[in-house]
Amino acid sequence: MEKIPVFQPFVDEDTKNHVTEALDVGWLGMGAYTKEFEDKISEFLGLKNRFVVSTNTGTSALHIALKSCNLGPGDEVITPSFNYVADHQAIRMTGADVVMCDICEDNLGIDCKKAEKLITEKTKAIIPLHFAGIPCNRKEVFDLAKKYNLRVIEDAMHAFGSTINGEKIGNSGDITCFSFDPVKIITSIDGGCVIVNTKKEVEKLHRLRLLGVDKDTTERYKNKRAWDYDVLNEGYRYHLTNIMASIGISQIKKIDEFITSRQKVCQKYNKSFKNIPELKIPQTDFSNISPFIYSIRVLNGKREDLIKHLQNLDIEVGIHFIPVHKHSFFKNCKKSDMVVTDKVVKEIMTLPLHSNMNKESVQRVIHGITSFFNN
């Protein structure tokens, strides 16, 4: 029996054709396809007076977003421990200190009441995560930021296409970061982007993205080079290439199809698992969610036995996440109590979810879960 992976990127002939066409152009670095991908991201999100800057990874996007806020040594940034370590490493890369916060039970997003108790005169920003594409208590985050004059860098890596009150995440706010790595809803193999409110911020991000160079981005968007340039500040080699962008362009054309197919799988999972008392399912009907992953919580210490049961059925699962405050490099960081985080990470388990996932695989996963609890 074929194994069902947790992640399975959707790559078809159209994606392969886009790569071939990009290679045939002969301009392999950042170029016209990079700009086209940024424009298509803006169009999909419905941006008005907000601007997209693409990067080679989501982590790069977070790093230059933080740098654009002038964060550095002596500053503090509050973010959940319940996340992958990219956010925390990006904060450290600026020289600022990581301050970790607990999460809420209902949406597994940052607990703003606990976050407020962590704020000091050193606090300069807050990074909330929209876990699994499900929005955190975003209004509370922005109310807290306004009260204490903090920057908000939204980690929307899981939430490309999720909406709040009919508005796509990224359409408003302060700074928003997305990821297009190999396992996200759309991929550019690796990639990310930063969304900001002003052209001045865009110019700064362009320099941070490309070694501090001042004129080169405009020319590279035309598949050309600028030979009379200056270097105005520190910078990194974080740009997205034409080849990677061409894959992103092929993927974003199918984004609505991908989201709809994933929503249907998640709704089937919810319906199948809702009456199992030893499971906690996501508290959403997924109608406004662009689901990157589907996670359940397995109660009463049964997670490891369930994982073994599914492995015997050739069904892979994932664990999102090992909390960052448990990692050696971050164990001495300032933090709130982690009552909810420490409970959730012992229960959480991610099931297979793919774009255009075939019905047989979906039924196998459902049967794998229900057969364990029906024994």
C-alpha positions in Angstrom: 0.0 0.0 0.0 1.3 3.4 -0.9 2.3 5.7 2.0 0.3 8.8 2.5 2.7 11.7 3.3 1.8 14.7 5.5 2.8 17.1 2.7 2.6 16.6 -1.0 3.2 19.7 -3.2 1.0 19.9 -6.3 3.3 20.2 -9.4 1.8 19.7 -12.8 2.9 20.1 -16.5 2.0 23.8 -16.3 4.5 24.4 -13.5 7.2 22.5 -15.5 6.4 24.6 -18.6 6.8 27.8 -16.6 10.2 26.7 -15.4 11.2 25.8 -19.0 10.0 29.2 -20.3 11.9 31.0 -17.5 15.1 29.1 -18.3 14.7 29.9 -22.0 14.6 33.6 -21.2 18.2 33.2 -20.1 17.9 35.6 -17.1 18.2 33.3 -14.1 18.5 35.8 -11.2 15.9 38.3 -9.9 14.1 39.6 -12.9 10.8 40.3 -14.7 9.2 37.1 -13.4 10.0 38.2 -9.8 8.1 41.4 -10.4 5.2 39.5 -12.0 4.9 37.2 -9.1 4.8 40.1 -6.7 2.1 41.7 -8.8 0.0 38.5 -8.8 0.4 38.2 -5.0 -0.9 41.8 -4.7 -3.8 41.1 -7.0 -4.8 37.9 -5.2 -4.7 39.6 -1.8 -6.6 42.6 -3.2 -4.0 45.1 -2.0 -4.7 48.8 -2.2 -1.9 51.2 -1.1 0.1 48.2 0.2 3.1 46.8 -1.4 4.8 43.4 -1.9 8.5 42.6 -1.7 9.4 39.0 -2.4 12.3 37.1 -0.8 14.1 33.8 -1.2 12.6 32.4 2.0 9.9 33.2 4.6 12.7 33.5 7.2 14.4 36.1 5.0 11.1 38.0 4.8 10.9 38.0 8.6 14.5 39.1 9.0 14.3 42.1 6.7 10.8 43.0 8.1 12.3 43.2 11.5 15.4 45.1 10.2 13.1 47.6 8.5 11.7 48.5 11.9 15.2 49.4 13.1 15.3 46.6 15.7 18.6 45.8 17.2 20.6 45.1 20.4 18.7 46.1 23.6 15.3 45.7 21.9 12.7 43.0 22.7 10.2 41.3 20.5 7.3 39.2 21.8 6.2 36.1 20.0 4.7 32.8 20.8 6.9 29.8 21.7 4.4 27.7 19.9 5.8 28.1 16.4 8.7 26.9 14.2 12.0 28.5 15.2 12.3 30.8 12.1 10.7 33.8 13.9 12.9 33.5 16.9 16.1 33.1 14.8 15.1 36.1 12.7 14.7 38.2 15.9 18.1 37.0 17.1 19.7 37.9 13.7 18.8 41.6 14.3 20.5 41.5 17.7 17.2 41.9 19.5 16.0 39.7 22.4 13.3 37.0 22.0 10.5 37.2 24.5 8.1 34.2 24.4 4.4 34.1 25.2 1.8 31.5 25.8 -1.1 30.8 23.4 -4.9 30.7 23.7 -6.8 27.4 23.8 -9.3 28.1 21.1 -7.2 29.2 18.1 -3.7 28.5 19.3 -2.7 32.1 18.7 -0.9 34.4 21.0 -2.5 35.2 24.4 -2.6 39.0 24.4 -3.3 39.1 28.2 -0.1 37.3 28.9 1.7 39.2 26.3 0.8 42.5 27.9 2.5 41.4 31.1 5.7 40.9 29.2 5.9 44.4 27.8 8.7 46.7 29.0 10.3 49.9 27.8 12.5 47.6 25.7 9.6 46.0 23.8 9.5 47.3 20.2 7.4 44.7 18.3 5.1 41.7 18.5 4.9 38.8 16.1 1.6 36.9 16.2 1.2 33.6 14.3 -1.9 32.5 12.4 -1.5 28.8 13.2 -2.7 26.4 10.5 -4.2 29.3 8.6 -6.7 30.0 11.5 -6.5 33.7 12.5 -5.3 34.6 16.0 -7.1 37.3 18.0 -5.9 39.8 15.5 -7.9 42.8 16.8 -6.5 42.2 20.3 -3.0 42.2 18.9 -3.4 45.5 17.2 -5.2 47.0 20.2 -2.3 46.0 22.4 0.3 47.3 19.8 -1.5 50.7 19.6 -1.6 51.0 23.4 2.1 50.5 23.8 3.2 51.9 20.4 4.6 48.5 19.1 5.2 47.4 15.6 3.2 44.3 14.5 4.9 41.8 12.1 2.2 39.2 11.3 3.6 35.7 10.8 1.0 34.7 8.1 3.2 31.9 6.8 0.3 29.4 7.3 -2.4 31.8 6.2 -2.0 32.8 2.5 -5.7 33.3 1.5 -7.3 33.2 4.9 -9.8 35.9 5.6 -11.1 37.9 8.6 -14.5 39.5 8.1 -14.2 39.0 4.3 -10.8 40.6 4.1 -7.7 38.6 3.3 -4.9 38.6 5.8 -2.2 40.9 4.5 -4.8 43.3 3.1 -4.4 45.7 6.0 -2.3 46.2 9.2 1.3 47.0 9.7 3.8 44.4 8.2 2.7 40.9 7.0 5.0 38.1 6.0 4.1 35.0 3.9 6.0 31.9 3.0 6.1 29.9 -0.3 8.3 27.1 0.8 7.9 23.5 -0.6 5.1 22.5 1.7 3.0 25.7 1.8 -0.3 26.1 -0.1 1.5 27.5 -3.0 5.3 27.1 -3.5 8.1 28.8 -5.4 10.3 25.9 -4.2 11.5 28.3 -1.5 10.3 31.9 -1.1 8.5 34.4 0.9 7.3 38.0 0.9 6.9 41.1 3.0 3.9 43.4 2.7 4.1 47.0 3.9 2.2 50.2 3.7 4.6 52.8 2.1 6.9 53.1 -0.8 9.6 54.3 1.5 9.4 51.0 3.4 9.6 49.2 0.0 12.7 51.0 -1.0 14.3 50.1 2.3 13.3 46.5 1.9 14.7 46.4 -1.6 18.1 47.5 -0.3 18.0 45.1 2.6 17.0 42.3 0.2 19.9 43.0 -2.2 23.1 43.9 -0.4 22.2 47.5 0.4 22.3 48.4 -3.3 20.2 51.4 -4.2 19.2 51.2 -8.0 19.6 47.6 -9.0 16.1 46.3 -8.2 14.3 48.5 -10.8 16.7 47.3 -13.5 16.6 43.7 -12.6 12.8 43.7 -12.8 13.5 44.4 -16.5 16.0 41.6 -16.8 18.8 44.1 -16.8 21.6 45.3 -14.5 22.4 48.8 -13.1 26.1 49.5 -13.4 26.1 52.9 -11.6 24.8 52.2 -8.1 25.6 53.0 -4.6 25.4 50.9 -1.4 23.5 52.8 1.2 23.2 50.4 4.1 23.8 46.8 5.2 22.0 44.2 3.1 21.7 40.5 2.4 21.3 38.3 -0.6 17.7 37.5 -0.1 16.1 38.1 -3.5 13.8 35.7 -5.3 15.1 34.4 -8.6 13.2 34.4 -11.9 13.2 30.6 -11.9 11.7 30.4 -8.4 9.2 33.2 -9.2 8.1 31.4 -12.4 7.0 28.4 -10.2 5.2 30.8 -7.9 3.4 32.3 -10.9 2.2 28.8 -12.1 1.0 28.0 -8.6 -0.8 31.2 -7.7 -3.0 30.8 -10.8 -4.4 27.7 -9.1 -4.7 29.2 -5.6 -8.5 29.3 -5.4 -8.7 25.6 -6.5 -6.0 24.6 -4.0 -7.8 26.4 -1.1 -11.2 25.0 -2.0 -9.9 21.4 -2.2 -8.2 21.7 1.1 -11.2 23.2 2.8 -13.3 20.3 1.7 -10.8 17.8 3.1 -10.7 19.6 6.4 -14.5 19.8 6.6 -14.6 16.0 6.0 -12.1 15.5 8.7 -14.0 17.7 11.2 -17.3 15.9 10.4 -15.7 12.5 10.8 -13.9 13.3 14.1 -16.3 15.6 15.9 -18.0 12.9 18.0 -14.8 11.3 19.2 -14.5 12.5 22.8 -10.7 11.9 23.0 -10.0 14.3 20.1 -10.1 18.1 19.9 -10.7 19.3 16.4 -10.1 22.8 15.0 -12.8 25.2 16.1 -13.8 26.4 12.6 -15.9 25.4 9.7 -13.0 26.4 7.4 -15.2 28.6 5.2 -12.8 31.5 5.7 -9.6 29.5 6.2 -6.8 28.8 3.7 -5.6 25.6 5.5 -1.9 24.9 5.4 -2.2 22.0 7.8 -4.9 20.1 9.6 -4.1 19.4 13.2 -6.0 17.5 15.9 -5.3 17.3 19.6 -5.2 13.7 21.0 -6.2 13.6 24.7 -5.6 11.2 27.6 -2.0 10.4 26.6 -3.0 8.4 23.5 -1.1 10.4 20.9 1.9 8.1 20.6 -0.2 5.0 20.3 -2.3 6.7 17.6 0.9 7.6 15.7 2.1 4.0 15.8 -1.4 2.8 14.6 -1.3 5.2 11.7 2.3 4.3 10.8 1.2 0.7 10.6 -1.4 1.8 8.0 1.3 3.7 6.0 -0.2 7.1 7.1 2.4 9.7 8.0 1.8 12.4 10.6 3.6 15.4 11.8 4.1 17.3 15.1 3.6 21.1 14.9 5.5 22.1 17.0 8.3 21.5 19.5 7.9 24.7 21.5 10.9 27.0 21.1 11.3 27.6 24.8 12.3 23.9 25.0 15.2 24.3 22.5 18.7 24.7 24.0 19.5 27.9 22.2 16.4 29.7 23.5 15.9 28.1 26.9 17.1 31.2 28.8 14.8 33.7 27.0 12.4 35.7 29.0 8.9 34.2 28.8 5.4 34.0 30.3 4.1 30.9 31.9 3.5 28.3 29.2 0.5 26.5 30.7 -1.5 26.1 27.4 1.6 25.6 25.2 3.0 22.9 27.4 -0.3 21.1 27.3 -1.0 21.5 23.6 2.4 20.3 22.4 1.8 16.9 24.1 -1.5 16.5 22.3 -1.1 18.1 18.8 -0.8 16.0 15.7 -0.9 17.0 12.0 -2.7 14.8 9.5 -2.0 14.5 5.8 -3.5 17.4 3.8 -2.7 18.1 0.2 -4.1 20.3 -2.6 -6.4 18.2 -4.7 -6.0 15.3 -2.3 -7.5 12.1 -3.8 -10.6 10.7 -2.1 -9.0 7.3 -1.4 -6.3 9.0 0.7 -8.8 11.1 2.6 -10.9 8.0 3.4 -7.8 6.1 4.5 -6.8 8.8 6.9 -10.4 9.0 8.3 -10.5 5.3 8.7 -7.1 5.2 10.3 -8.3 7.6 13.0 -11.7 6.2 13.6 -10.5 2.6 13.6 -8.1 3.4 16.5 -10.8 4.9 18.7 -13.4 2.2 17.8 -11.2 -0.6 19.0 
